[in-house]
Structure formats: C-alpha cells, structure tokens
C-alpha cells in the first residue's frame, strides 16, 4: 500500500519581522524540535481524518466553546481542505486522473497560537505530501508562495511570506521582500531568498508560554489598515525593521555577536513603540533581558527568541522564564528537506 509522510517545521523570526508583509526584509530560522506531519495513504476515496484532539465530540457546551476558541471552527481540517483545493487549482490538468485516492491524517507538536507558524506548517506539509503523492516537485520559493496563497485566498488569513519561506527552505534564511526584489512565476510572487550557514549563529534560545498566545490576525489586522492608510509611523517602522535584518545579515557574516544582541533588542523595542502588546508577552521579553539575554518576539506573540552568552546564562534564563510559565530550549536549526529517498517515503 502506498504511503507518504511529509513534515514542515516551526520557525522563529530572528530579525526584521513583521516587515515581511510590508515589502521589508527578514531573517528566520527553523525550530527543528517542533513540526506538523501529514500522512497520505491509499483509500477508496479521499478522506480527511480529524487530528488527535480535534474529534467532534464534546462532553459539554463549555468544552465545545473552549475547543472552538483554541482551534477555530474547523481546526486543522480546514487547513488541509484548503491546501488540497489550491493544489488542485494550481496544477489542474497536470494531475494524472489515474492517481490513487488517499486518506489524509495529520499531527503536530507545534505550540498553538504562540507565533511559531503552526498553521502554515500544516498547510505546507499537506502540499508536500500531495506533491510527492503525484510524483511532482515545486521549487521552494514557489512552494512558499503557494502555501501563502492557500492561507490568504482560501482562508482569508492575513500573513506575509516569511513563515512559508523558512519552512520551504529550512535552516537559516535571509529574505528580501522589497518591491525591487519581487518576481512572479506561474502566477506566484516571491522575493529574493538567501540561505545562510546556521553555524554563523551565536548561542540562540527560544521560549514560549502556552495559554497567553493570540492569533496573528489580532496583530496584523490593525497594523495592515494603518499601513494601507499611509500611516507615516508604520511605514517608517517597516523600513527600519528591514534595515535591522539587512544589518543582521552582515553582522552574522562577520561574527559580531554583540551587535546582533543589540539588533534583536532594537527590533522588539520598535515593535513595542508601534503597537499595544500583550503585557504577558512583554513580561517574557523583560525577564529574558534581566539575565543578560537579548529578546524579541518569534512572531505574533507568545514566543520569544534571542541570544545568550554561555551555559550559565542559559541556566539562569531557563529558571527565570519558568517563573513566567515558559518552556525554554535551544532550537535545532538544521536542514530537514525531504525527498523521495528519505526514510519517511515508502
């Protein structure tokens, strides 16, 4: 029986976010400990199984209300459905009518709603599995843009390309989304992306606190409306975020970890000046800085990323953030790209 499993990993924005949706520049990295995994297996008809924890059974109305608040009305199912629909739309007549039908199942260990790109990971893992199932390939820059199209066009999720680009390329990537850098192929628009050596990174941590996150829409809806209305403060901030990423690329290449520390802090301080942020998220950043680490949001809030000096500081950081109900880890920034010859293909 044919069976294919594909993954997409969590990510953390190192510098420049949230300018990716506003013609900016960013640097992001993969958090290899967390992933979404989608499996296709032969079945008499196309069937989407609910993800563990999303079965439509509830002991009470209160339990149902809580489930809808954390996962949305359709949970991962709507992401998978939207991905498959867009996949079929995009490839159209290229798809073989003789391809076997399949059953789709998914699972994820990416913390929910903490800004680590859990939704886009499910979409991308689904698209990767669909590509492999049909014996097709798609360049990573196009895969990233197709994933964004699923979320924007099918689901109405406001987002930029950053999350999808790092999940498509993996490792550590510098991204340029300026108008001059954008290119369109096959109806998909993408920027200029540069893989960087993860060994350039100083010691990096990621910390997250479940239960204090919020959907990316909460942050971006207000910001986008201000940007589109010509708010000079927002426009200038997006240019500055992009400048932080551009300089960050240079300081990584020359090994200037002290300046990288400053840029990460400056990125958060600018974001804080721009918007009203969740006090619990601010407390995470301030707690990390109190022990000497740098700190900024990984994404929309609920998870932070930064640099630290040594094992002793990491111990203090872990202890201090635990008091904020945070889990702290050193991200595995690797290359996990899957091919037809990987152990996950059978």
C-alpha positions as CSV (number, residue, x, y, z in Angstrom):
1,X,0.0,0.0,0.0
2,X,1.3,3.4,-1.0
3,X,2.1,5.7,2.0
4,X,3.8,9.1,2.2
5,X,4.6,11.2,5.2
6,X,5.8,14.8,4.9
7,X,6.7,17.4,7.5
8,X,7.0,21.2,7.9
9,X,8.8,22.7,10.9
10,X,8.1,25.6,13.3
11,X,10.0,28.7,12.8
12,X,11.3,31.8,14.7
13,X,11.8,35.2,13.2
14,X,15.3,36.4,14.2
15,X,15.2,39.9,12.7
16,X,13.1,42.1,10.6
17,X,9.6,40.8,11.4
18,X,6.9,41.9,11.0
19,X,8.1,43.7,7.8
20,X,7.7,40.7,5.5
21,X,4.1,41.6,4.8
22,X,5.1,45.2,4.1
23,X,7.9,44.9,1.4
24,X,10.6,44.5,4.1
25,X,13.4,42.1,4.9
26,X,13.7,39.4,7.5
27,X,16.0,36.6,8.8
28,X,14.3,33.5,10.1
29,X,15.3,30.1,11.4
30,X,13.8,26.6,11.8
31,X,12.9,25.2,15.2
32,X,13.5,21.6,14.5
33,X,12.0,20.2,17.7
34,X,8.5,21.2,16.5
35,X,6.8,20.1,13.3
36,X,3.5,19.3,11.6
37,X,3.3,15.9,9.9
38,X,0.8,14.9,7.3
39,X,0.4,11.4,6.0
40,X,-1.3,10.2,2.8
41,X,-2.2,6.6,2.5
42,X,-4.2,4.7,-0.2
43,X,-8.0,4.7,0.4
44,X,-11.2,4.0,-1.6
45,X,-11.9,7.8,-1.6
46,X,-10.3,11.0,-0.5
47,X,-10.9,11.2,3.3
48,X,-9.6,13.7,5.8
49,X,-9.3,12.3,9.3
50,X,-9.5,14.7,12.3
51,X,-6.2,15.4,14.0
52,X,-5.8,14.0,17.5
53,X,-7.6,16.2,19.9
54,X,-9.9,17.6,17.2
55,X,-12.6,14.9,17.1
56,X,-16.0,16.5,17.0
57,X,-17.2,15.1,20.4
58,X,-17.6,17.3,23.5
59,X,-18.7,16.4,27.0
60,X,-20.4,19.8,27.4
61,X,-21.2,23.1,25.7
62,X,-18.4,24.6,27.8
63,X,-15.9,22.1,26.4
64,X,-17.0,22.8,22.9
65,X,-16.7,26.5,23.4
66,X,-13.1,26.1,24.7
67,X,-12.2,23.9,21.7
68,X,-13.5,26.4,19.2
69,X,-11.7,29.2,20.9
70,X,-8.3,27.5,20.7
71,X,-8.6,25.7,17.3
72,X,-11.2,27.6,15.3
73,X,-14.4,26.1,14.0
74,X,-12.7,23.6,11.7
75,X,-9.2,23.2,13.3
76,X,-6.6,21.5,11.1
77,X,-9.3,20.1,8.7
78,X,-9.9,23.5,7.1
79,X,-6.2,24.0,6.5
80,X,-5.9,20.6,4.8
81,X,-9.0,21.1,2.8
82,X,-7.9,24.5,1.6
83,X,-4.4,23.2,0.8
84,X,-5.8,20.3,-1.3
85,X,-8.2,22.6,-3.1
86,X,-5.5,25.1,-4.0
87,X,-3.2,22.3,-5.1
88,X,-5.8,21.0,-7.5
89,X,-6.5,24.5,-8.8
90,X,-2.8,25.3,-9.3
91,X,-1.8,22.1,-11.1
92,X,-5.1,21.4,-12.9
93,X,-4.7,19.3,-15.9
94,X,-1.1,18.3,-14.9
95,X,-2.6,15.9,-12.3
96,X,-3.0,12.3,-13.5
97,X,-6.6,11.1,-13.5
98,X,-5.2,7.6,-12.6
99,X,-3.6,8.7,-9.3
100,X,-4.9,6.7,-6.4
101,X,-7.2,8.3,-4.0
102,X,-6.0,8.8,-0.5
103,X,-6.7,9.2,3.2
104,X,-5.1,12.2,5.0
105,X,-4.1,12.3,8.6
106,X,-2.1,14.9,10.4
107,X,-0.5,15.6,13.7
108,X,1.5,18.4,15.2
109,X,3.5,19.3,18.3
110,X,4.0,23.0,17.4
111,X,2.7,25.0,20.3
112,X,-0.6,26.7,19.3
113,X,-1.0,30.4,18.8
114,X,2.4,31.5,20.1
115,X,3.8,32.8,16.8
116,X,5.7,29.8,15.6
117,X,3.8,29.3,12.3
118,X,1.8,26.2,13.3
119,X,-1.0,26.8,10.7
120,X,1.3,27.3,7.8
121,X,3.3,24.2,8.8
122,X,0.1,22.1,8.4
123,X,-0.6,23.7,5.0
124,X,2.9,23.2,3.7
125,X,3.2,19.6,5.0
126,X,-0.1,18.9,3.1
127,X,1.2,20.4,-0.1
128,X,4.5,18.5,0.2
129,X,2.6,15.2,0.7
130,X,0.3,16.0,-2.3
131,X,3.3,16.8,-4.5
132,X,5.0,13.5,-3.5
133,X,1.8,11.5,-3.9
134,X,1.5,12.7,-7.5
135,X,5.3,12.4,-8.3
136,X,5.7,16.2,-8.7
137,X,8.1,18.8,-7.5
138,X,7.9,22.5,-6.8
139,X,10.8,24.9,-6.2
140,X,11.0,26.0,-2.6
141,X,10.3,29.7,-3.4
142,X,7.1,28.6,-5.3
143,X,6.1,26.2,-2.6
144,X,6.3,29.1,-0.1
145,X,4.1,31.3,-2.2
146,X,1.6,28.6,-2.9
147,X,1.3,28.0,0.8
148,X,0.7,31.7,1.4
149,X,-2.0,31.7,-1.4
150,X,-3.8,28.9,0.5
151,X,-3.9,30.9,3.6
152,X,-4.7,34.3,2.0
153,X,-7.0,33.3,-0.8
154,X,-8.8,30.3,0.6
155,X,-8.9,31.1,4.3
156,X,-8.6,34.9,4.4
157,X,-5.7,34.8,6.9
158,X,-3.6,38.0,6.8
159,X,0.0,36.9,6.6
160,X,3.3,37.6,4.9
161,X,5.8,35.2,3.2
162,X,8.4,34.9,5.9
163,X,6.9,31.9,7.7
164,X,6.4,29.9,4.5
165,X,9.8,30.8,3.1
166,X,11.8,29.5,6.0
167,X,9.6,26.4,6.2
168,X,10.2,25.7,2.5
169,X,14.0,26.4,2.6
170,X,14.6,25.4,6.2
171,X,17.8,26.1,8.1
172,X,18.6,29.9,8.4
173,X,17.5,32.2,5.6
174,X,17.8,35.9,4.8
175,X,14.7,37.2,2.8
176,X,14.2,40.3,0.8
177,X,10.6,41.3,0.0
178,X,11.3,44.8,-1.3
179,X,9.3,45.7,-4.4
180,X,12.5,45.6,-6.5
181,X,13.3,42.0,-5.3
182,X,9.9,40.5,-6.1
183,X,9.4,38.2,-9.1
184,X,6.3,36.4,-10.4
185,X,6.3,32.9,-12.0
186,X,3.3,30.7,-12.8
187,X,1.1,33.3,-11.1
188,X,3.1,33.1,-7.8
189,X,5.1,36.0,-6.5
190,X,8.2,35.6,-4.4
191,X,11.2,37.6,-3.2
192,X,15.0,37.1,-3.1
193,X,16.0,34.4,-0.6
194,X,19.5,33.6,0.6
195,X,20.4,30.5,2.6
196,X,22.8,31.3,5.4
197,X,25.1,28.9,7.3
198,X,23.4,28.1,10.7
199,X,27.0,27.8,12.2
200,X,27.2,31.6,11.9
201,X,24.7,31.9,14.8
202,X,25.8,32.6,18.3
203,X,24.0,30.6,21.1
204,X,20.3,31.0,20.5
205,X,17.3,30.2,22.6
206,X,13.5,30.1,22.0
207,X,11.0,30.3,24.8
208,X,7.2,30.0,24.7
209,X,4.3,30.2,27.1
210,X,1.1,28.4,26.1
211,X,-2.1,30.0,27.2
212,X,-1.0,33.6,26.6
213,X,-0.8,33.5,22.8
214,X,-3.0,35.2,20.3
215,X,-3.8,34.6,16.6
216,X,-1.7,36.5,14.1
217,X,-4.9,38.3,12.9
218,X,-5.1,40.2,16.2
219,X,-1.8,42.0,15.5
220,X,-1.8,42.3,11.7
221,X,-5.3,43.5,11.1
222,X,-4.7,46.8,12.8
223,X,-1.2,47.2,11.5
224,X,-2.2,46.5,7.9
225,X,-5.0,49.0,8.0
226,X,-2.6,51.7,9.3
227,X,0.0,50.8,6.7
228,X,-2.6,50.9,3.9
229,X,-3.9,54.2,5.1
230,X,-0.5,55.7,4.8
231,X,0.4,56.0,8.5
232,X,3.9,57.5,8.3
233,X,4.9,56.0,11.6
234,X,4.1,52.5,10.4
235,X,5.7,53.0,7.1
236,X,9.0,54.3,8.7
237,X,9.0,51.4,11.1
238,X,8.7,48.8,8.4
239,X,11.7,50.4,6.7
240,X,13.6,50.2,10.0
241,X,12.7,46.6,10.6
242,X,14.1,45.8,7.1
243,X,17.3,47.7,7.9
244,X,17.7,45.6,11.1
245,X,17.5,42.4,9.0
246,X,20.0,43.7,6.4
247,X,22.5,44.7,9.1
248,X,21.9,41.4,10.9
249,X,22.9,39.5,7.8
250,X,26.2,41.5,7.7
251,X,26.9,41.1,11.5
252,X,26.3,37.4,11.3
253,X,28.8,37.0,8.5
254,X,31.5,38.9,10.4
255,X,30.7,37.2,13.7
256,X,29.7,40.4,15.6
257,X,27.5,38.8,18.2
258,X,27.4,41.9,20.4
259,X,25.8,43.9,17.6
260,X,23.4,41.1,16.9
261,X,22.3,41.2,20.5
262,X,21.6,44.9,20.1
263,X,19.7,44.5,16.9
264,X,17.4,41.8,18.4
265,X,16.6,44.1,21.3
266,X,16.1,47.1,19.0
267,X,13.7,45.0,16.8
268,X,11.4,44.4,19.8
269,X,11.7,47.9,21.1
270,X,10.5,49.3,17.8
271,X,7.6,46.8,17.7
272,X,6.6,47.8,21.2
273,X,6.6,51.5,20.3
274,X,4.3,50.7,17.3
275,X,1.5,48.7,18.8
276,X,-0.2,47.8,22.1
277,X,1.3,44.4,23.1
278,X,0.0,41.8,25.5
279,X,1.5,42.5,28.9
280,X,2.3,38.8,29.4
281,X,4.3,38.8,26.2
282,X,6.2,41.9,27.3
283,X,7.0,40.3,30.7
284,X,8.6,37.4,28.9
285,X,11.0,39.7,27.0
286,X,11.8,41.7,30.1
287,X,12.5,38.6,32.1
288,X,14.9,37.3,29.5
289,X,16.7,40.7,29.3
290,X,17.0,40.8,33.1
291,X,19.5,37.9,33.0
292,X,21.5,39.5,30.1
293,X,20.0,37.7,27.1
294,X,18.6,39.6,24.1
295,X,14.9,39.0,23.4
296,X,12.2,39.7,20.8
297,X,9.1,38.0,19.5
298,X,9.4,34.9,17.3
299,X,6.2,36.0,15.5
300,X,2.9,37.5,16.6
301,X,3.5,36.9,20.3
302,X,3.6,34.2,22.9
303,X,7.1,33.0,22.0
304,X,10.4,34.9,22.1
305,X,13.9,34.4,20.6
306,X,17.2,35.8,21.5
307,X,20.9,35.3,22.1
308,X,22.7,34.3,25.3
309,X,26.3,34.2,26.4
310,X,27.0,30.8,27.8
311,X,25.6,27.7,29.6
312,X,25.5,29.6,32.9
313,X,23.3,32.3,31.4
314,X,21.1,29.7,29.7
315,X,20.6,28.1,33.1
316,X,19.5,31.4,34.6
317,X,17.4,32.2,31.6
318,X,15.6,28.9,31.8
319,X,15.0,29.3,35.6
320,X,13.8,32.9,35.2
321,X,11.4,32.2,32.3
322,X,10.0,29.2,34.1
323,X,8.6,31.7,36.6
324,X,6.7,33.1,33.6
325,X,5.3,29.6,32.8
326,X,7.7,29.5,29.8
327,X,9.4,26.5,28.3
328,X,12.9,27.3,27.1
329,X,15.0,25.4,24.5
330,X,17.9,25.8,22.1
331,X,16.4,25.4,18.6
332,X,17.7,22.8,16.3
333,X,18.4,24.9,13.2
334,X,19.0,22.2,10.6
335,X,18.2,21.1,7.1
336,X,15.3,18.6,7.1
337,X,14.2,18.7,3.5
338,X,12.5,15.5,2.5
339,X,12.9,13.7,-0.8
340,X,11.5,10.6,-2.3
341,X,14.6,8.7,-0.9
342,X,14.1,9.8,2.7
343,X,13.1,7.3,5.4
344,X,9.7,8.9,5.5
345,X,8.8,7.8,2.0
346,X,7.5,4.3,1.5
